[in-house]
């Protein structure tokens, strides 16, 4: 069996799970349970793995880690957007009405 086939299959499964999680996070009204450190760590480690994979010329991991970097960035942006919305709602609720 071709090892790259196993790698591509594993990559597809991982991406499907992460995309589902990002969609769930996007639909959730509150991002208070999501740590921004998770996304920052994922982005830094993905960047390191991209460089490492590039040196090895391993396209499965170059592409997979590039996609992981994009999902981490999307998760971070969604989380920041949700937190700002939550803070704005809380501050408007605190105003005398």
C-alpha positions in Angstrom: 0.0 0.0 0.0 1.2 3.5 -0.8 2.2 5.4 2.4 1.2 8.7 0.8 -2.4 7.3 0.4 -2.6 6.7 4.1 -1.2 10.2 4.8 -3.8 11.8 2.4 -6.6 9.9 4.0 -5.5 10.8 7.5 -5.2 14.4 6.4 -8.7 14.4 4.9 -10.2 13.0 8.1 -8.4 15.6 10.2 -9.5 18.4 8.0 -13.1 17.2 8.0 -13.1 17.2 11.8 -11.5 20.6 12.1 -13.8 22.2 9.6 -16.8 20.8 11.4 -15.5 22.2 14.7 -14.9 25.7 13.1 -18.4 25.6 11.7 -19.8 24.8 15.2 -17.7 27.6 16.7 -18.9 30.0 14.1 -22.6 29.1 14.8 -22.2 29.3 18.6 -23.2 32.7 20.0 -20.4 32.7 22.7 -16.7 31.8 22.4 -15.9 32.1 26.1 -14.9 28.5 26.4 -12.3 28.7 23.6 -8.8 29.6 24.4 -7.0 31.9 22.0 -3.7 30.2 23.2 -5.0 27.0 21.5 -5.1 28.8 18.1 -1.8 30.6 18.6 0.0 27.4 19.6 -1.6 25.6 16.6 -0.5 28.4 14.2 3.1 28.4 15.5 3.5 24.6 15.5 1.9 24.4 12.0 4.4 27.0 10.7 7.2 24.9 12.2 5.9 21.7 10.7 5.5 23.4 7.3 9.2 24.4 7.3 10.2 20.9 8.5 8.0 19.2 5.9 9.4 21.6 3.2 12.9 20.6 4.0 11.9 16.9 3.7 9.9 17.7 0.5 6.9 15.8 2.0 3.9 17.2 0.2 1.3 15.4 2.4 2.6 17.3 5.4 3.3 20.5 3.6 -0.3 20.7 2.5 -1.9 19.3 5.6 0.0 21.7 7.9 -0.7 24.6 5.6 -4.4 23.8 5.9 -4.0 23.4 9.7 -2.5 26.9 9.8 -5.5 28.3 7.9 -8.0 26.5 10.2 -6.2 27.9 13.3 -6.2 31.4 11.8 -9.9 31.0 11.0 -10.6 29.8 14.5 -8.7 32.6 16.0 -10.6 35.2 13.9 -14.0 33.7 14.7 -13.1 33.6 18.4 -11.9 37.2 18.5 -15.1 38.3 16.6 -17.4 36.4 19.0 -15.6 37.8 22.1 -15.9 41.4 20.8 -19.6 40.8 20.2 -20.0 39.3 23.7 -18.2 42.3 25.3 -20.2 44.8 23.3 -23.5 43.1 24.4 -22.4 43.0 28.0 -21.4 46.7 28.0 -24.7 47.7 26.4 -26.6 45.6 29.0 -24.8 47.5 31.7 -25.9 50.9 30.5 -29.0 52.4 32.3 -31.9 52.1 30.0 
